[in-house]
Structures are given as structure tokens and as C-alpha cells.
Amino acid sequence: MGGIPFEGESIFAWGGNFSEGYIFSLDSDDGAILWRTNDTRLNGFPSVLAAYQGQLVVQNGNLIFNLNETSGFSLWSFDVGASIYQSTADDNGLLLFGASDGNFYALHMDNGTLAWKTPVDSQNLLSLVNSDNPLTVFPIQVDSQNQRVFWSFAVTEQLGTTSQNKHDRYMGTVCSLDLATGDVMWTRQIEDSGAFYDTPVGFIVNKDTVFLTENYALWILSAATGNEFGTQHFDHYVLPPVASDDKVFVVADLYLRAYG
């Protein structure tokens, strides 16, 4: 069971098999089964995305379900019709996520209705994704104070054909959307070259500044406009940025770097 397996005094688990599965809730004190779902659409490997007002929001493939936290009864479901990336719940009851259809979604968690859907894949990068050209998806950042949501995704095109000729091209999109309406406030295209590997990615917003890391690079952008403040390339992998109060810390080239 992925996502959030614990909530309150309950533990959520996945049972059955890949084609006929179910979610069940266990009492955390004695392990007693409290309830078990019987929705035949549940299969594969579901993930609890959020707990909201006595309900559980569960992702199962392209579907998002809402279950009563006490009984396990299905309250509503929403079929995205595409792969779902980096679901994040905000403080106002919205479930935010990107999808492989190139759209960014905001869903009301209380009733499953769509708040808004916005196309963010302006260069159709997702059409390039295959076994050779992997997709990188960054964590969604919600700035409740300024009513913004930020997201980034990228595709690494394998242009080289041998290990000696790995001239890959990294093409990404960073976007900022209005949290209430989904209107795109700005988008920023980023591009890099070199040999890219499966390394941790980082994306964080702090003090009106966006910090994005991938492989050997760090990008610093204005959260208000998307304009680039600076880009740094290092000799070694860059670890994801961490925010603390008024500073952001990045580990690169065996140094801890602070940005304020």
C-alpha cells in the first residue's frame, strides 16, 4: 500500500491479488479488521493520497477514489484517463496533480468534482517519453500565501548511441498556476546537455524564489515571473534543496551551500 498507510488510529493495507484486490483498515492497537472495500475496480497497487474530513482519497491507476474512513464505502470516483503524477493535497481541500495527458488538475476532495484543469505541456514533451527517453517529474509546491501552485517536469532525450557518445538533451518545463482558477501565470523552459542518470530531483519554493535541482545542475528562478536568477553546474550530483526559515540549503560538490 503506497502513500499514507497510517491515519489516526488506523492502518490501511492492500490485499487480494493484482486483478482482484481490496483495501482494508486495521485497528493500530490490536490489528482487528475494521472494514474492507468491495469495489471491483480496485486492482494493481493503490495508494492513499490524503485524508480529508473523515474521508480517504485513494489513487488506483488512472482512477481516484474517495472512501469513508470509518466504513470504507466508496463515496465518489474520478477517472483521469491518464497516468497521475505527484498528487498533493492543499489546506483548502484541493487535490492537485499533473497527468500524462499534459494537463494539471485540481479536484475537490469532498465531492470529487473538478475545480479546474489546465494544459501545461506547451511543447508536448510527454509525447517523447519512451523506454529510452525517461520522464522526470518534480514535487508539486503549493504557496498558499500567494495563492500559487508550482510544478516542473522534464524529458531526457537519449541522443547518443554508445556509452562514449552520451550527448543527451534535458528539456523541461517549470510552471506557475493560480491556485484558485488554474490560470497559467508563467512557464519557463529549461534545457541542459550531458549524460543524465537516475538521480534525486528537487523542487522547492522559498521567499519568492524557485530552486530546482537535477543531476549536476541547479536552477534559481523568480517565483513571481519565472525569470532566471542564475544557473550553476557542479562536478558531482546535487542533492534536493531543503528550506529552513529564510534560507535554502543545497549539497553539491561535497559542500553545503546556503542561499538566502
N, C-alpha and C positions, 0 to 999 in steps of 0.2 A: 504494500500500500504506500503510495507516494504522497508527497505534500505534507499535510499536517495530521499526523496519526493520533495526536492527543488533544483533547479539548475538555476542560473542566475535570470531571471525574470519570471520563470515558476514554476508551482506547478503540480506534477504528481499524479494522483489518479487512483483508480481502481473502475470500475463499472460493471453492469450486475449481473450475478449470478455465482455460483460455476462452472457450466458446460459450460456456455457461457458468458465469460467476456471480458472486453476490458480495455485498458489503455487510459486515456485521459489527455491532457495538458491544464492547466488553466493559464490565464494571472494573475500574482500576484497582479496587480493593480486594475482590475475591475472584475476578476472572469470569463471573457469570455473564452469559449472553443476554443482553438487554433487548436487542432486536436484530432482525436480518432482512435485507431487502429481497424482493422477489421480482424485480424489473428485469425482463428477459433481454433488454437492450444492453445490460451491463456485461461487458466481456473485456478481455485483454488485461490491462493493468491500470485501474483507475487511480486518481489522485485527488485527495481533499484539498481544495484550493483555499477555502476560507470558511470561517464560522461567523454567522451574522444573525443576530436576533433570534436565537434558538433554531437556526437552520444551518445545514451544511451545504456548501457549494462544491460539487464534485465534477471533475473532468474525466470523461471516458472516451478516448479517441477524439472525434470531431464534436461530440455532444457534451453539453454542460447540464448537469442535473442539480436540482435543489431538493434536499431531503430534510424532513422534520428530524431534528436532533434527538427527540425523545422517542419517536415511534419508528423512524426510518422510512415513513411513507414518502413517496415521490410527490412533490408539490408542483414542480414545473420542469420543463427541459427546453433547451435551446440548441438547435442544430446549426453549427457554424458552417458546416460543409467544407471545411478546410482544416489543415493542421493548426493547432493553437500554440502560440509561443509566449512564454514568460507572463503568465497570469498574475495580476497584482490587485489586491483589494484596497480601496481608499477609505478614508474615515467617513465618507458620506454615503456608503452603501453601493458604490460602483465597483464592478469587476472590470478591470482594464487588461486588454491583451492584444497582441498582434497576431496575424494569421497568414498562412501561406497564400491566400488569395490576394495579398498585397494591401489589405485593409487593416486598420486599427479600430478596435471595438471598445465600447463602454456599455455594460449591461447592468440593469437594475437588479441587485441580488434579492430584493424582497419579492419580486413578481416575475422575473425573467424577461422583462420587456427590454427592447433595445433603446438605450438612451441616444446613442449616435454611432455611426460607422463612417470612417474617413479613409479614403485611399492615400497611402503614404509611400507606395512603391513607384515613385515617379519615373525611374529608369528601368522598371521591370527586372530588377536584379534577381528576383526569386525564380524567374524563368531559366536562369543559368545554372540553378542548383542541380547537381547530379552526383554520382559517386566520386568524380574527380574534382568537382568544384563545390566544396562544402560551404554551408551557410553558417554564419556566426550571428547569434542573437544575444543582445546585451540586456541586462536587467532594466526593467522599467523604473523610472524615477518620478515620483509624484511630489510636486511643490504646491502644497495646499495653500500656503500663504499668498502666493501669486497666481493661484488657480491655473497651473500649468502641469502638463504631463510630458515627459521626455522619453524617447525611445531611440535605439540605434540597432541596425542590422547590417551585415556585410556579406559579400561573397568573395572567396578567394579563387580566382581563375588560374588553373594549372597550365601555364603557357609553355613550360619546359617539358621535355620528353624524357630526360635522363636525370640521374642524381647529380650529374655535373652541370646540368643546364636547367636549374630550377629558378627561372625568372618569372615567378608568379606575380599576379597583379591582384591587389586587395582593393576592392571597390565597396564603399559603404555609404550609408545614409544616416544622418542624425536629424531628428525632427522634434519640434516642439509644438504641442497642440493645446488649445484652450480646453480646460478640464470640463467646463460646463457645456460647451457646444460642439467640441471636436474640431473646430476650425483650425487649420494649419497656420501657426504663427510664423514659422520659418522652417526651412530644411537646409541642410548643409551636406554637400557631397565630399567625401574624403577618399583619397586614393594613395596607395603606397605600393612599393615594389620590393621584391626579395623572396626569400624562401619562408613560407609561413607554416607553422605547425599547430598542433592542438594544444594551445597554451591557455591559461586562465585569462578571461577578459574582464575588464572593469568599466563601470559607468556610474558616475555619481555627480550630483548637483549640490553645490555648496556656495553660499554667499554670491549668488547670481553668476556663478561660473560652472561650466560643464567640464568634467575631467573624464577622458576616455582613454583606455589603455588596451593594447592588443599586441602580442608578440614582442617586438623590440621598441614599440613606439608609444608616445604619449601625445594626445591632442588636448589643447585647452581652448575652450570656446566661450563666448559670451552667452549666458542663458537668455538674455533679453533679445538678442539679434541673431545669434549663431555665428557672428564674426569670429575669426580665429585670432586668439591672443598669442598663440605660439604652438610649435610642434617640436618635440625632442625625440631623437633616436639614440638608442643605447646599444652597448655591445652585448648585453645579456637580456634575458627575459625581464619584463616589467610585471610586477605583481599588481593586482587590482588596487585602486586607491581606497583609502579609508578616511572618513571625515571625523573630526573631533573638534567640537566648538567652532572656532573661526578658522581652522586650518585643515588642509587635506594633506595626507601623508602617502607617499609613493616609494616603494622599494625598487631600485634599479641600479645595476652595476655594483651591487653589494653595498650601496649607500641608502640610508633612509633620508628622503628628501621631503621638505615641508613647504607647502605653498599656502600663502595667506592672501 
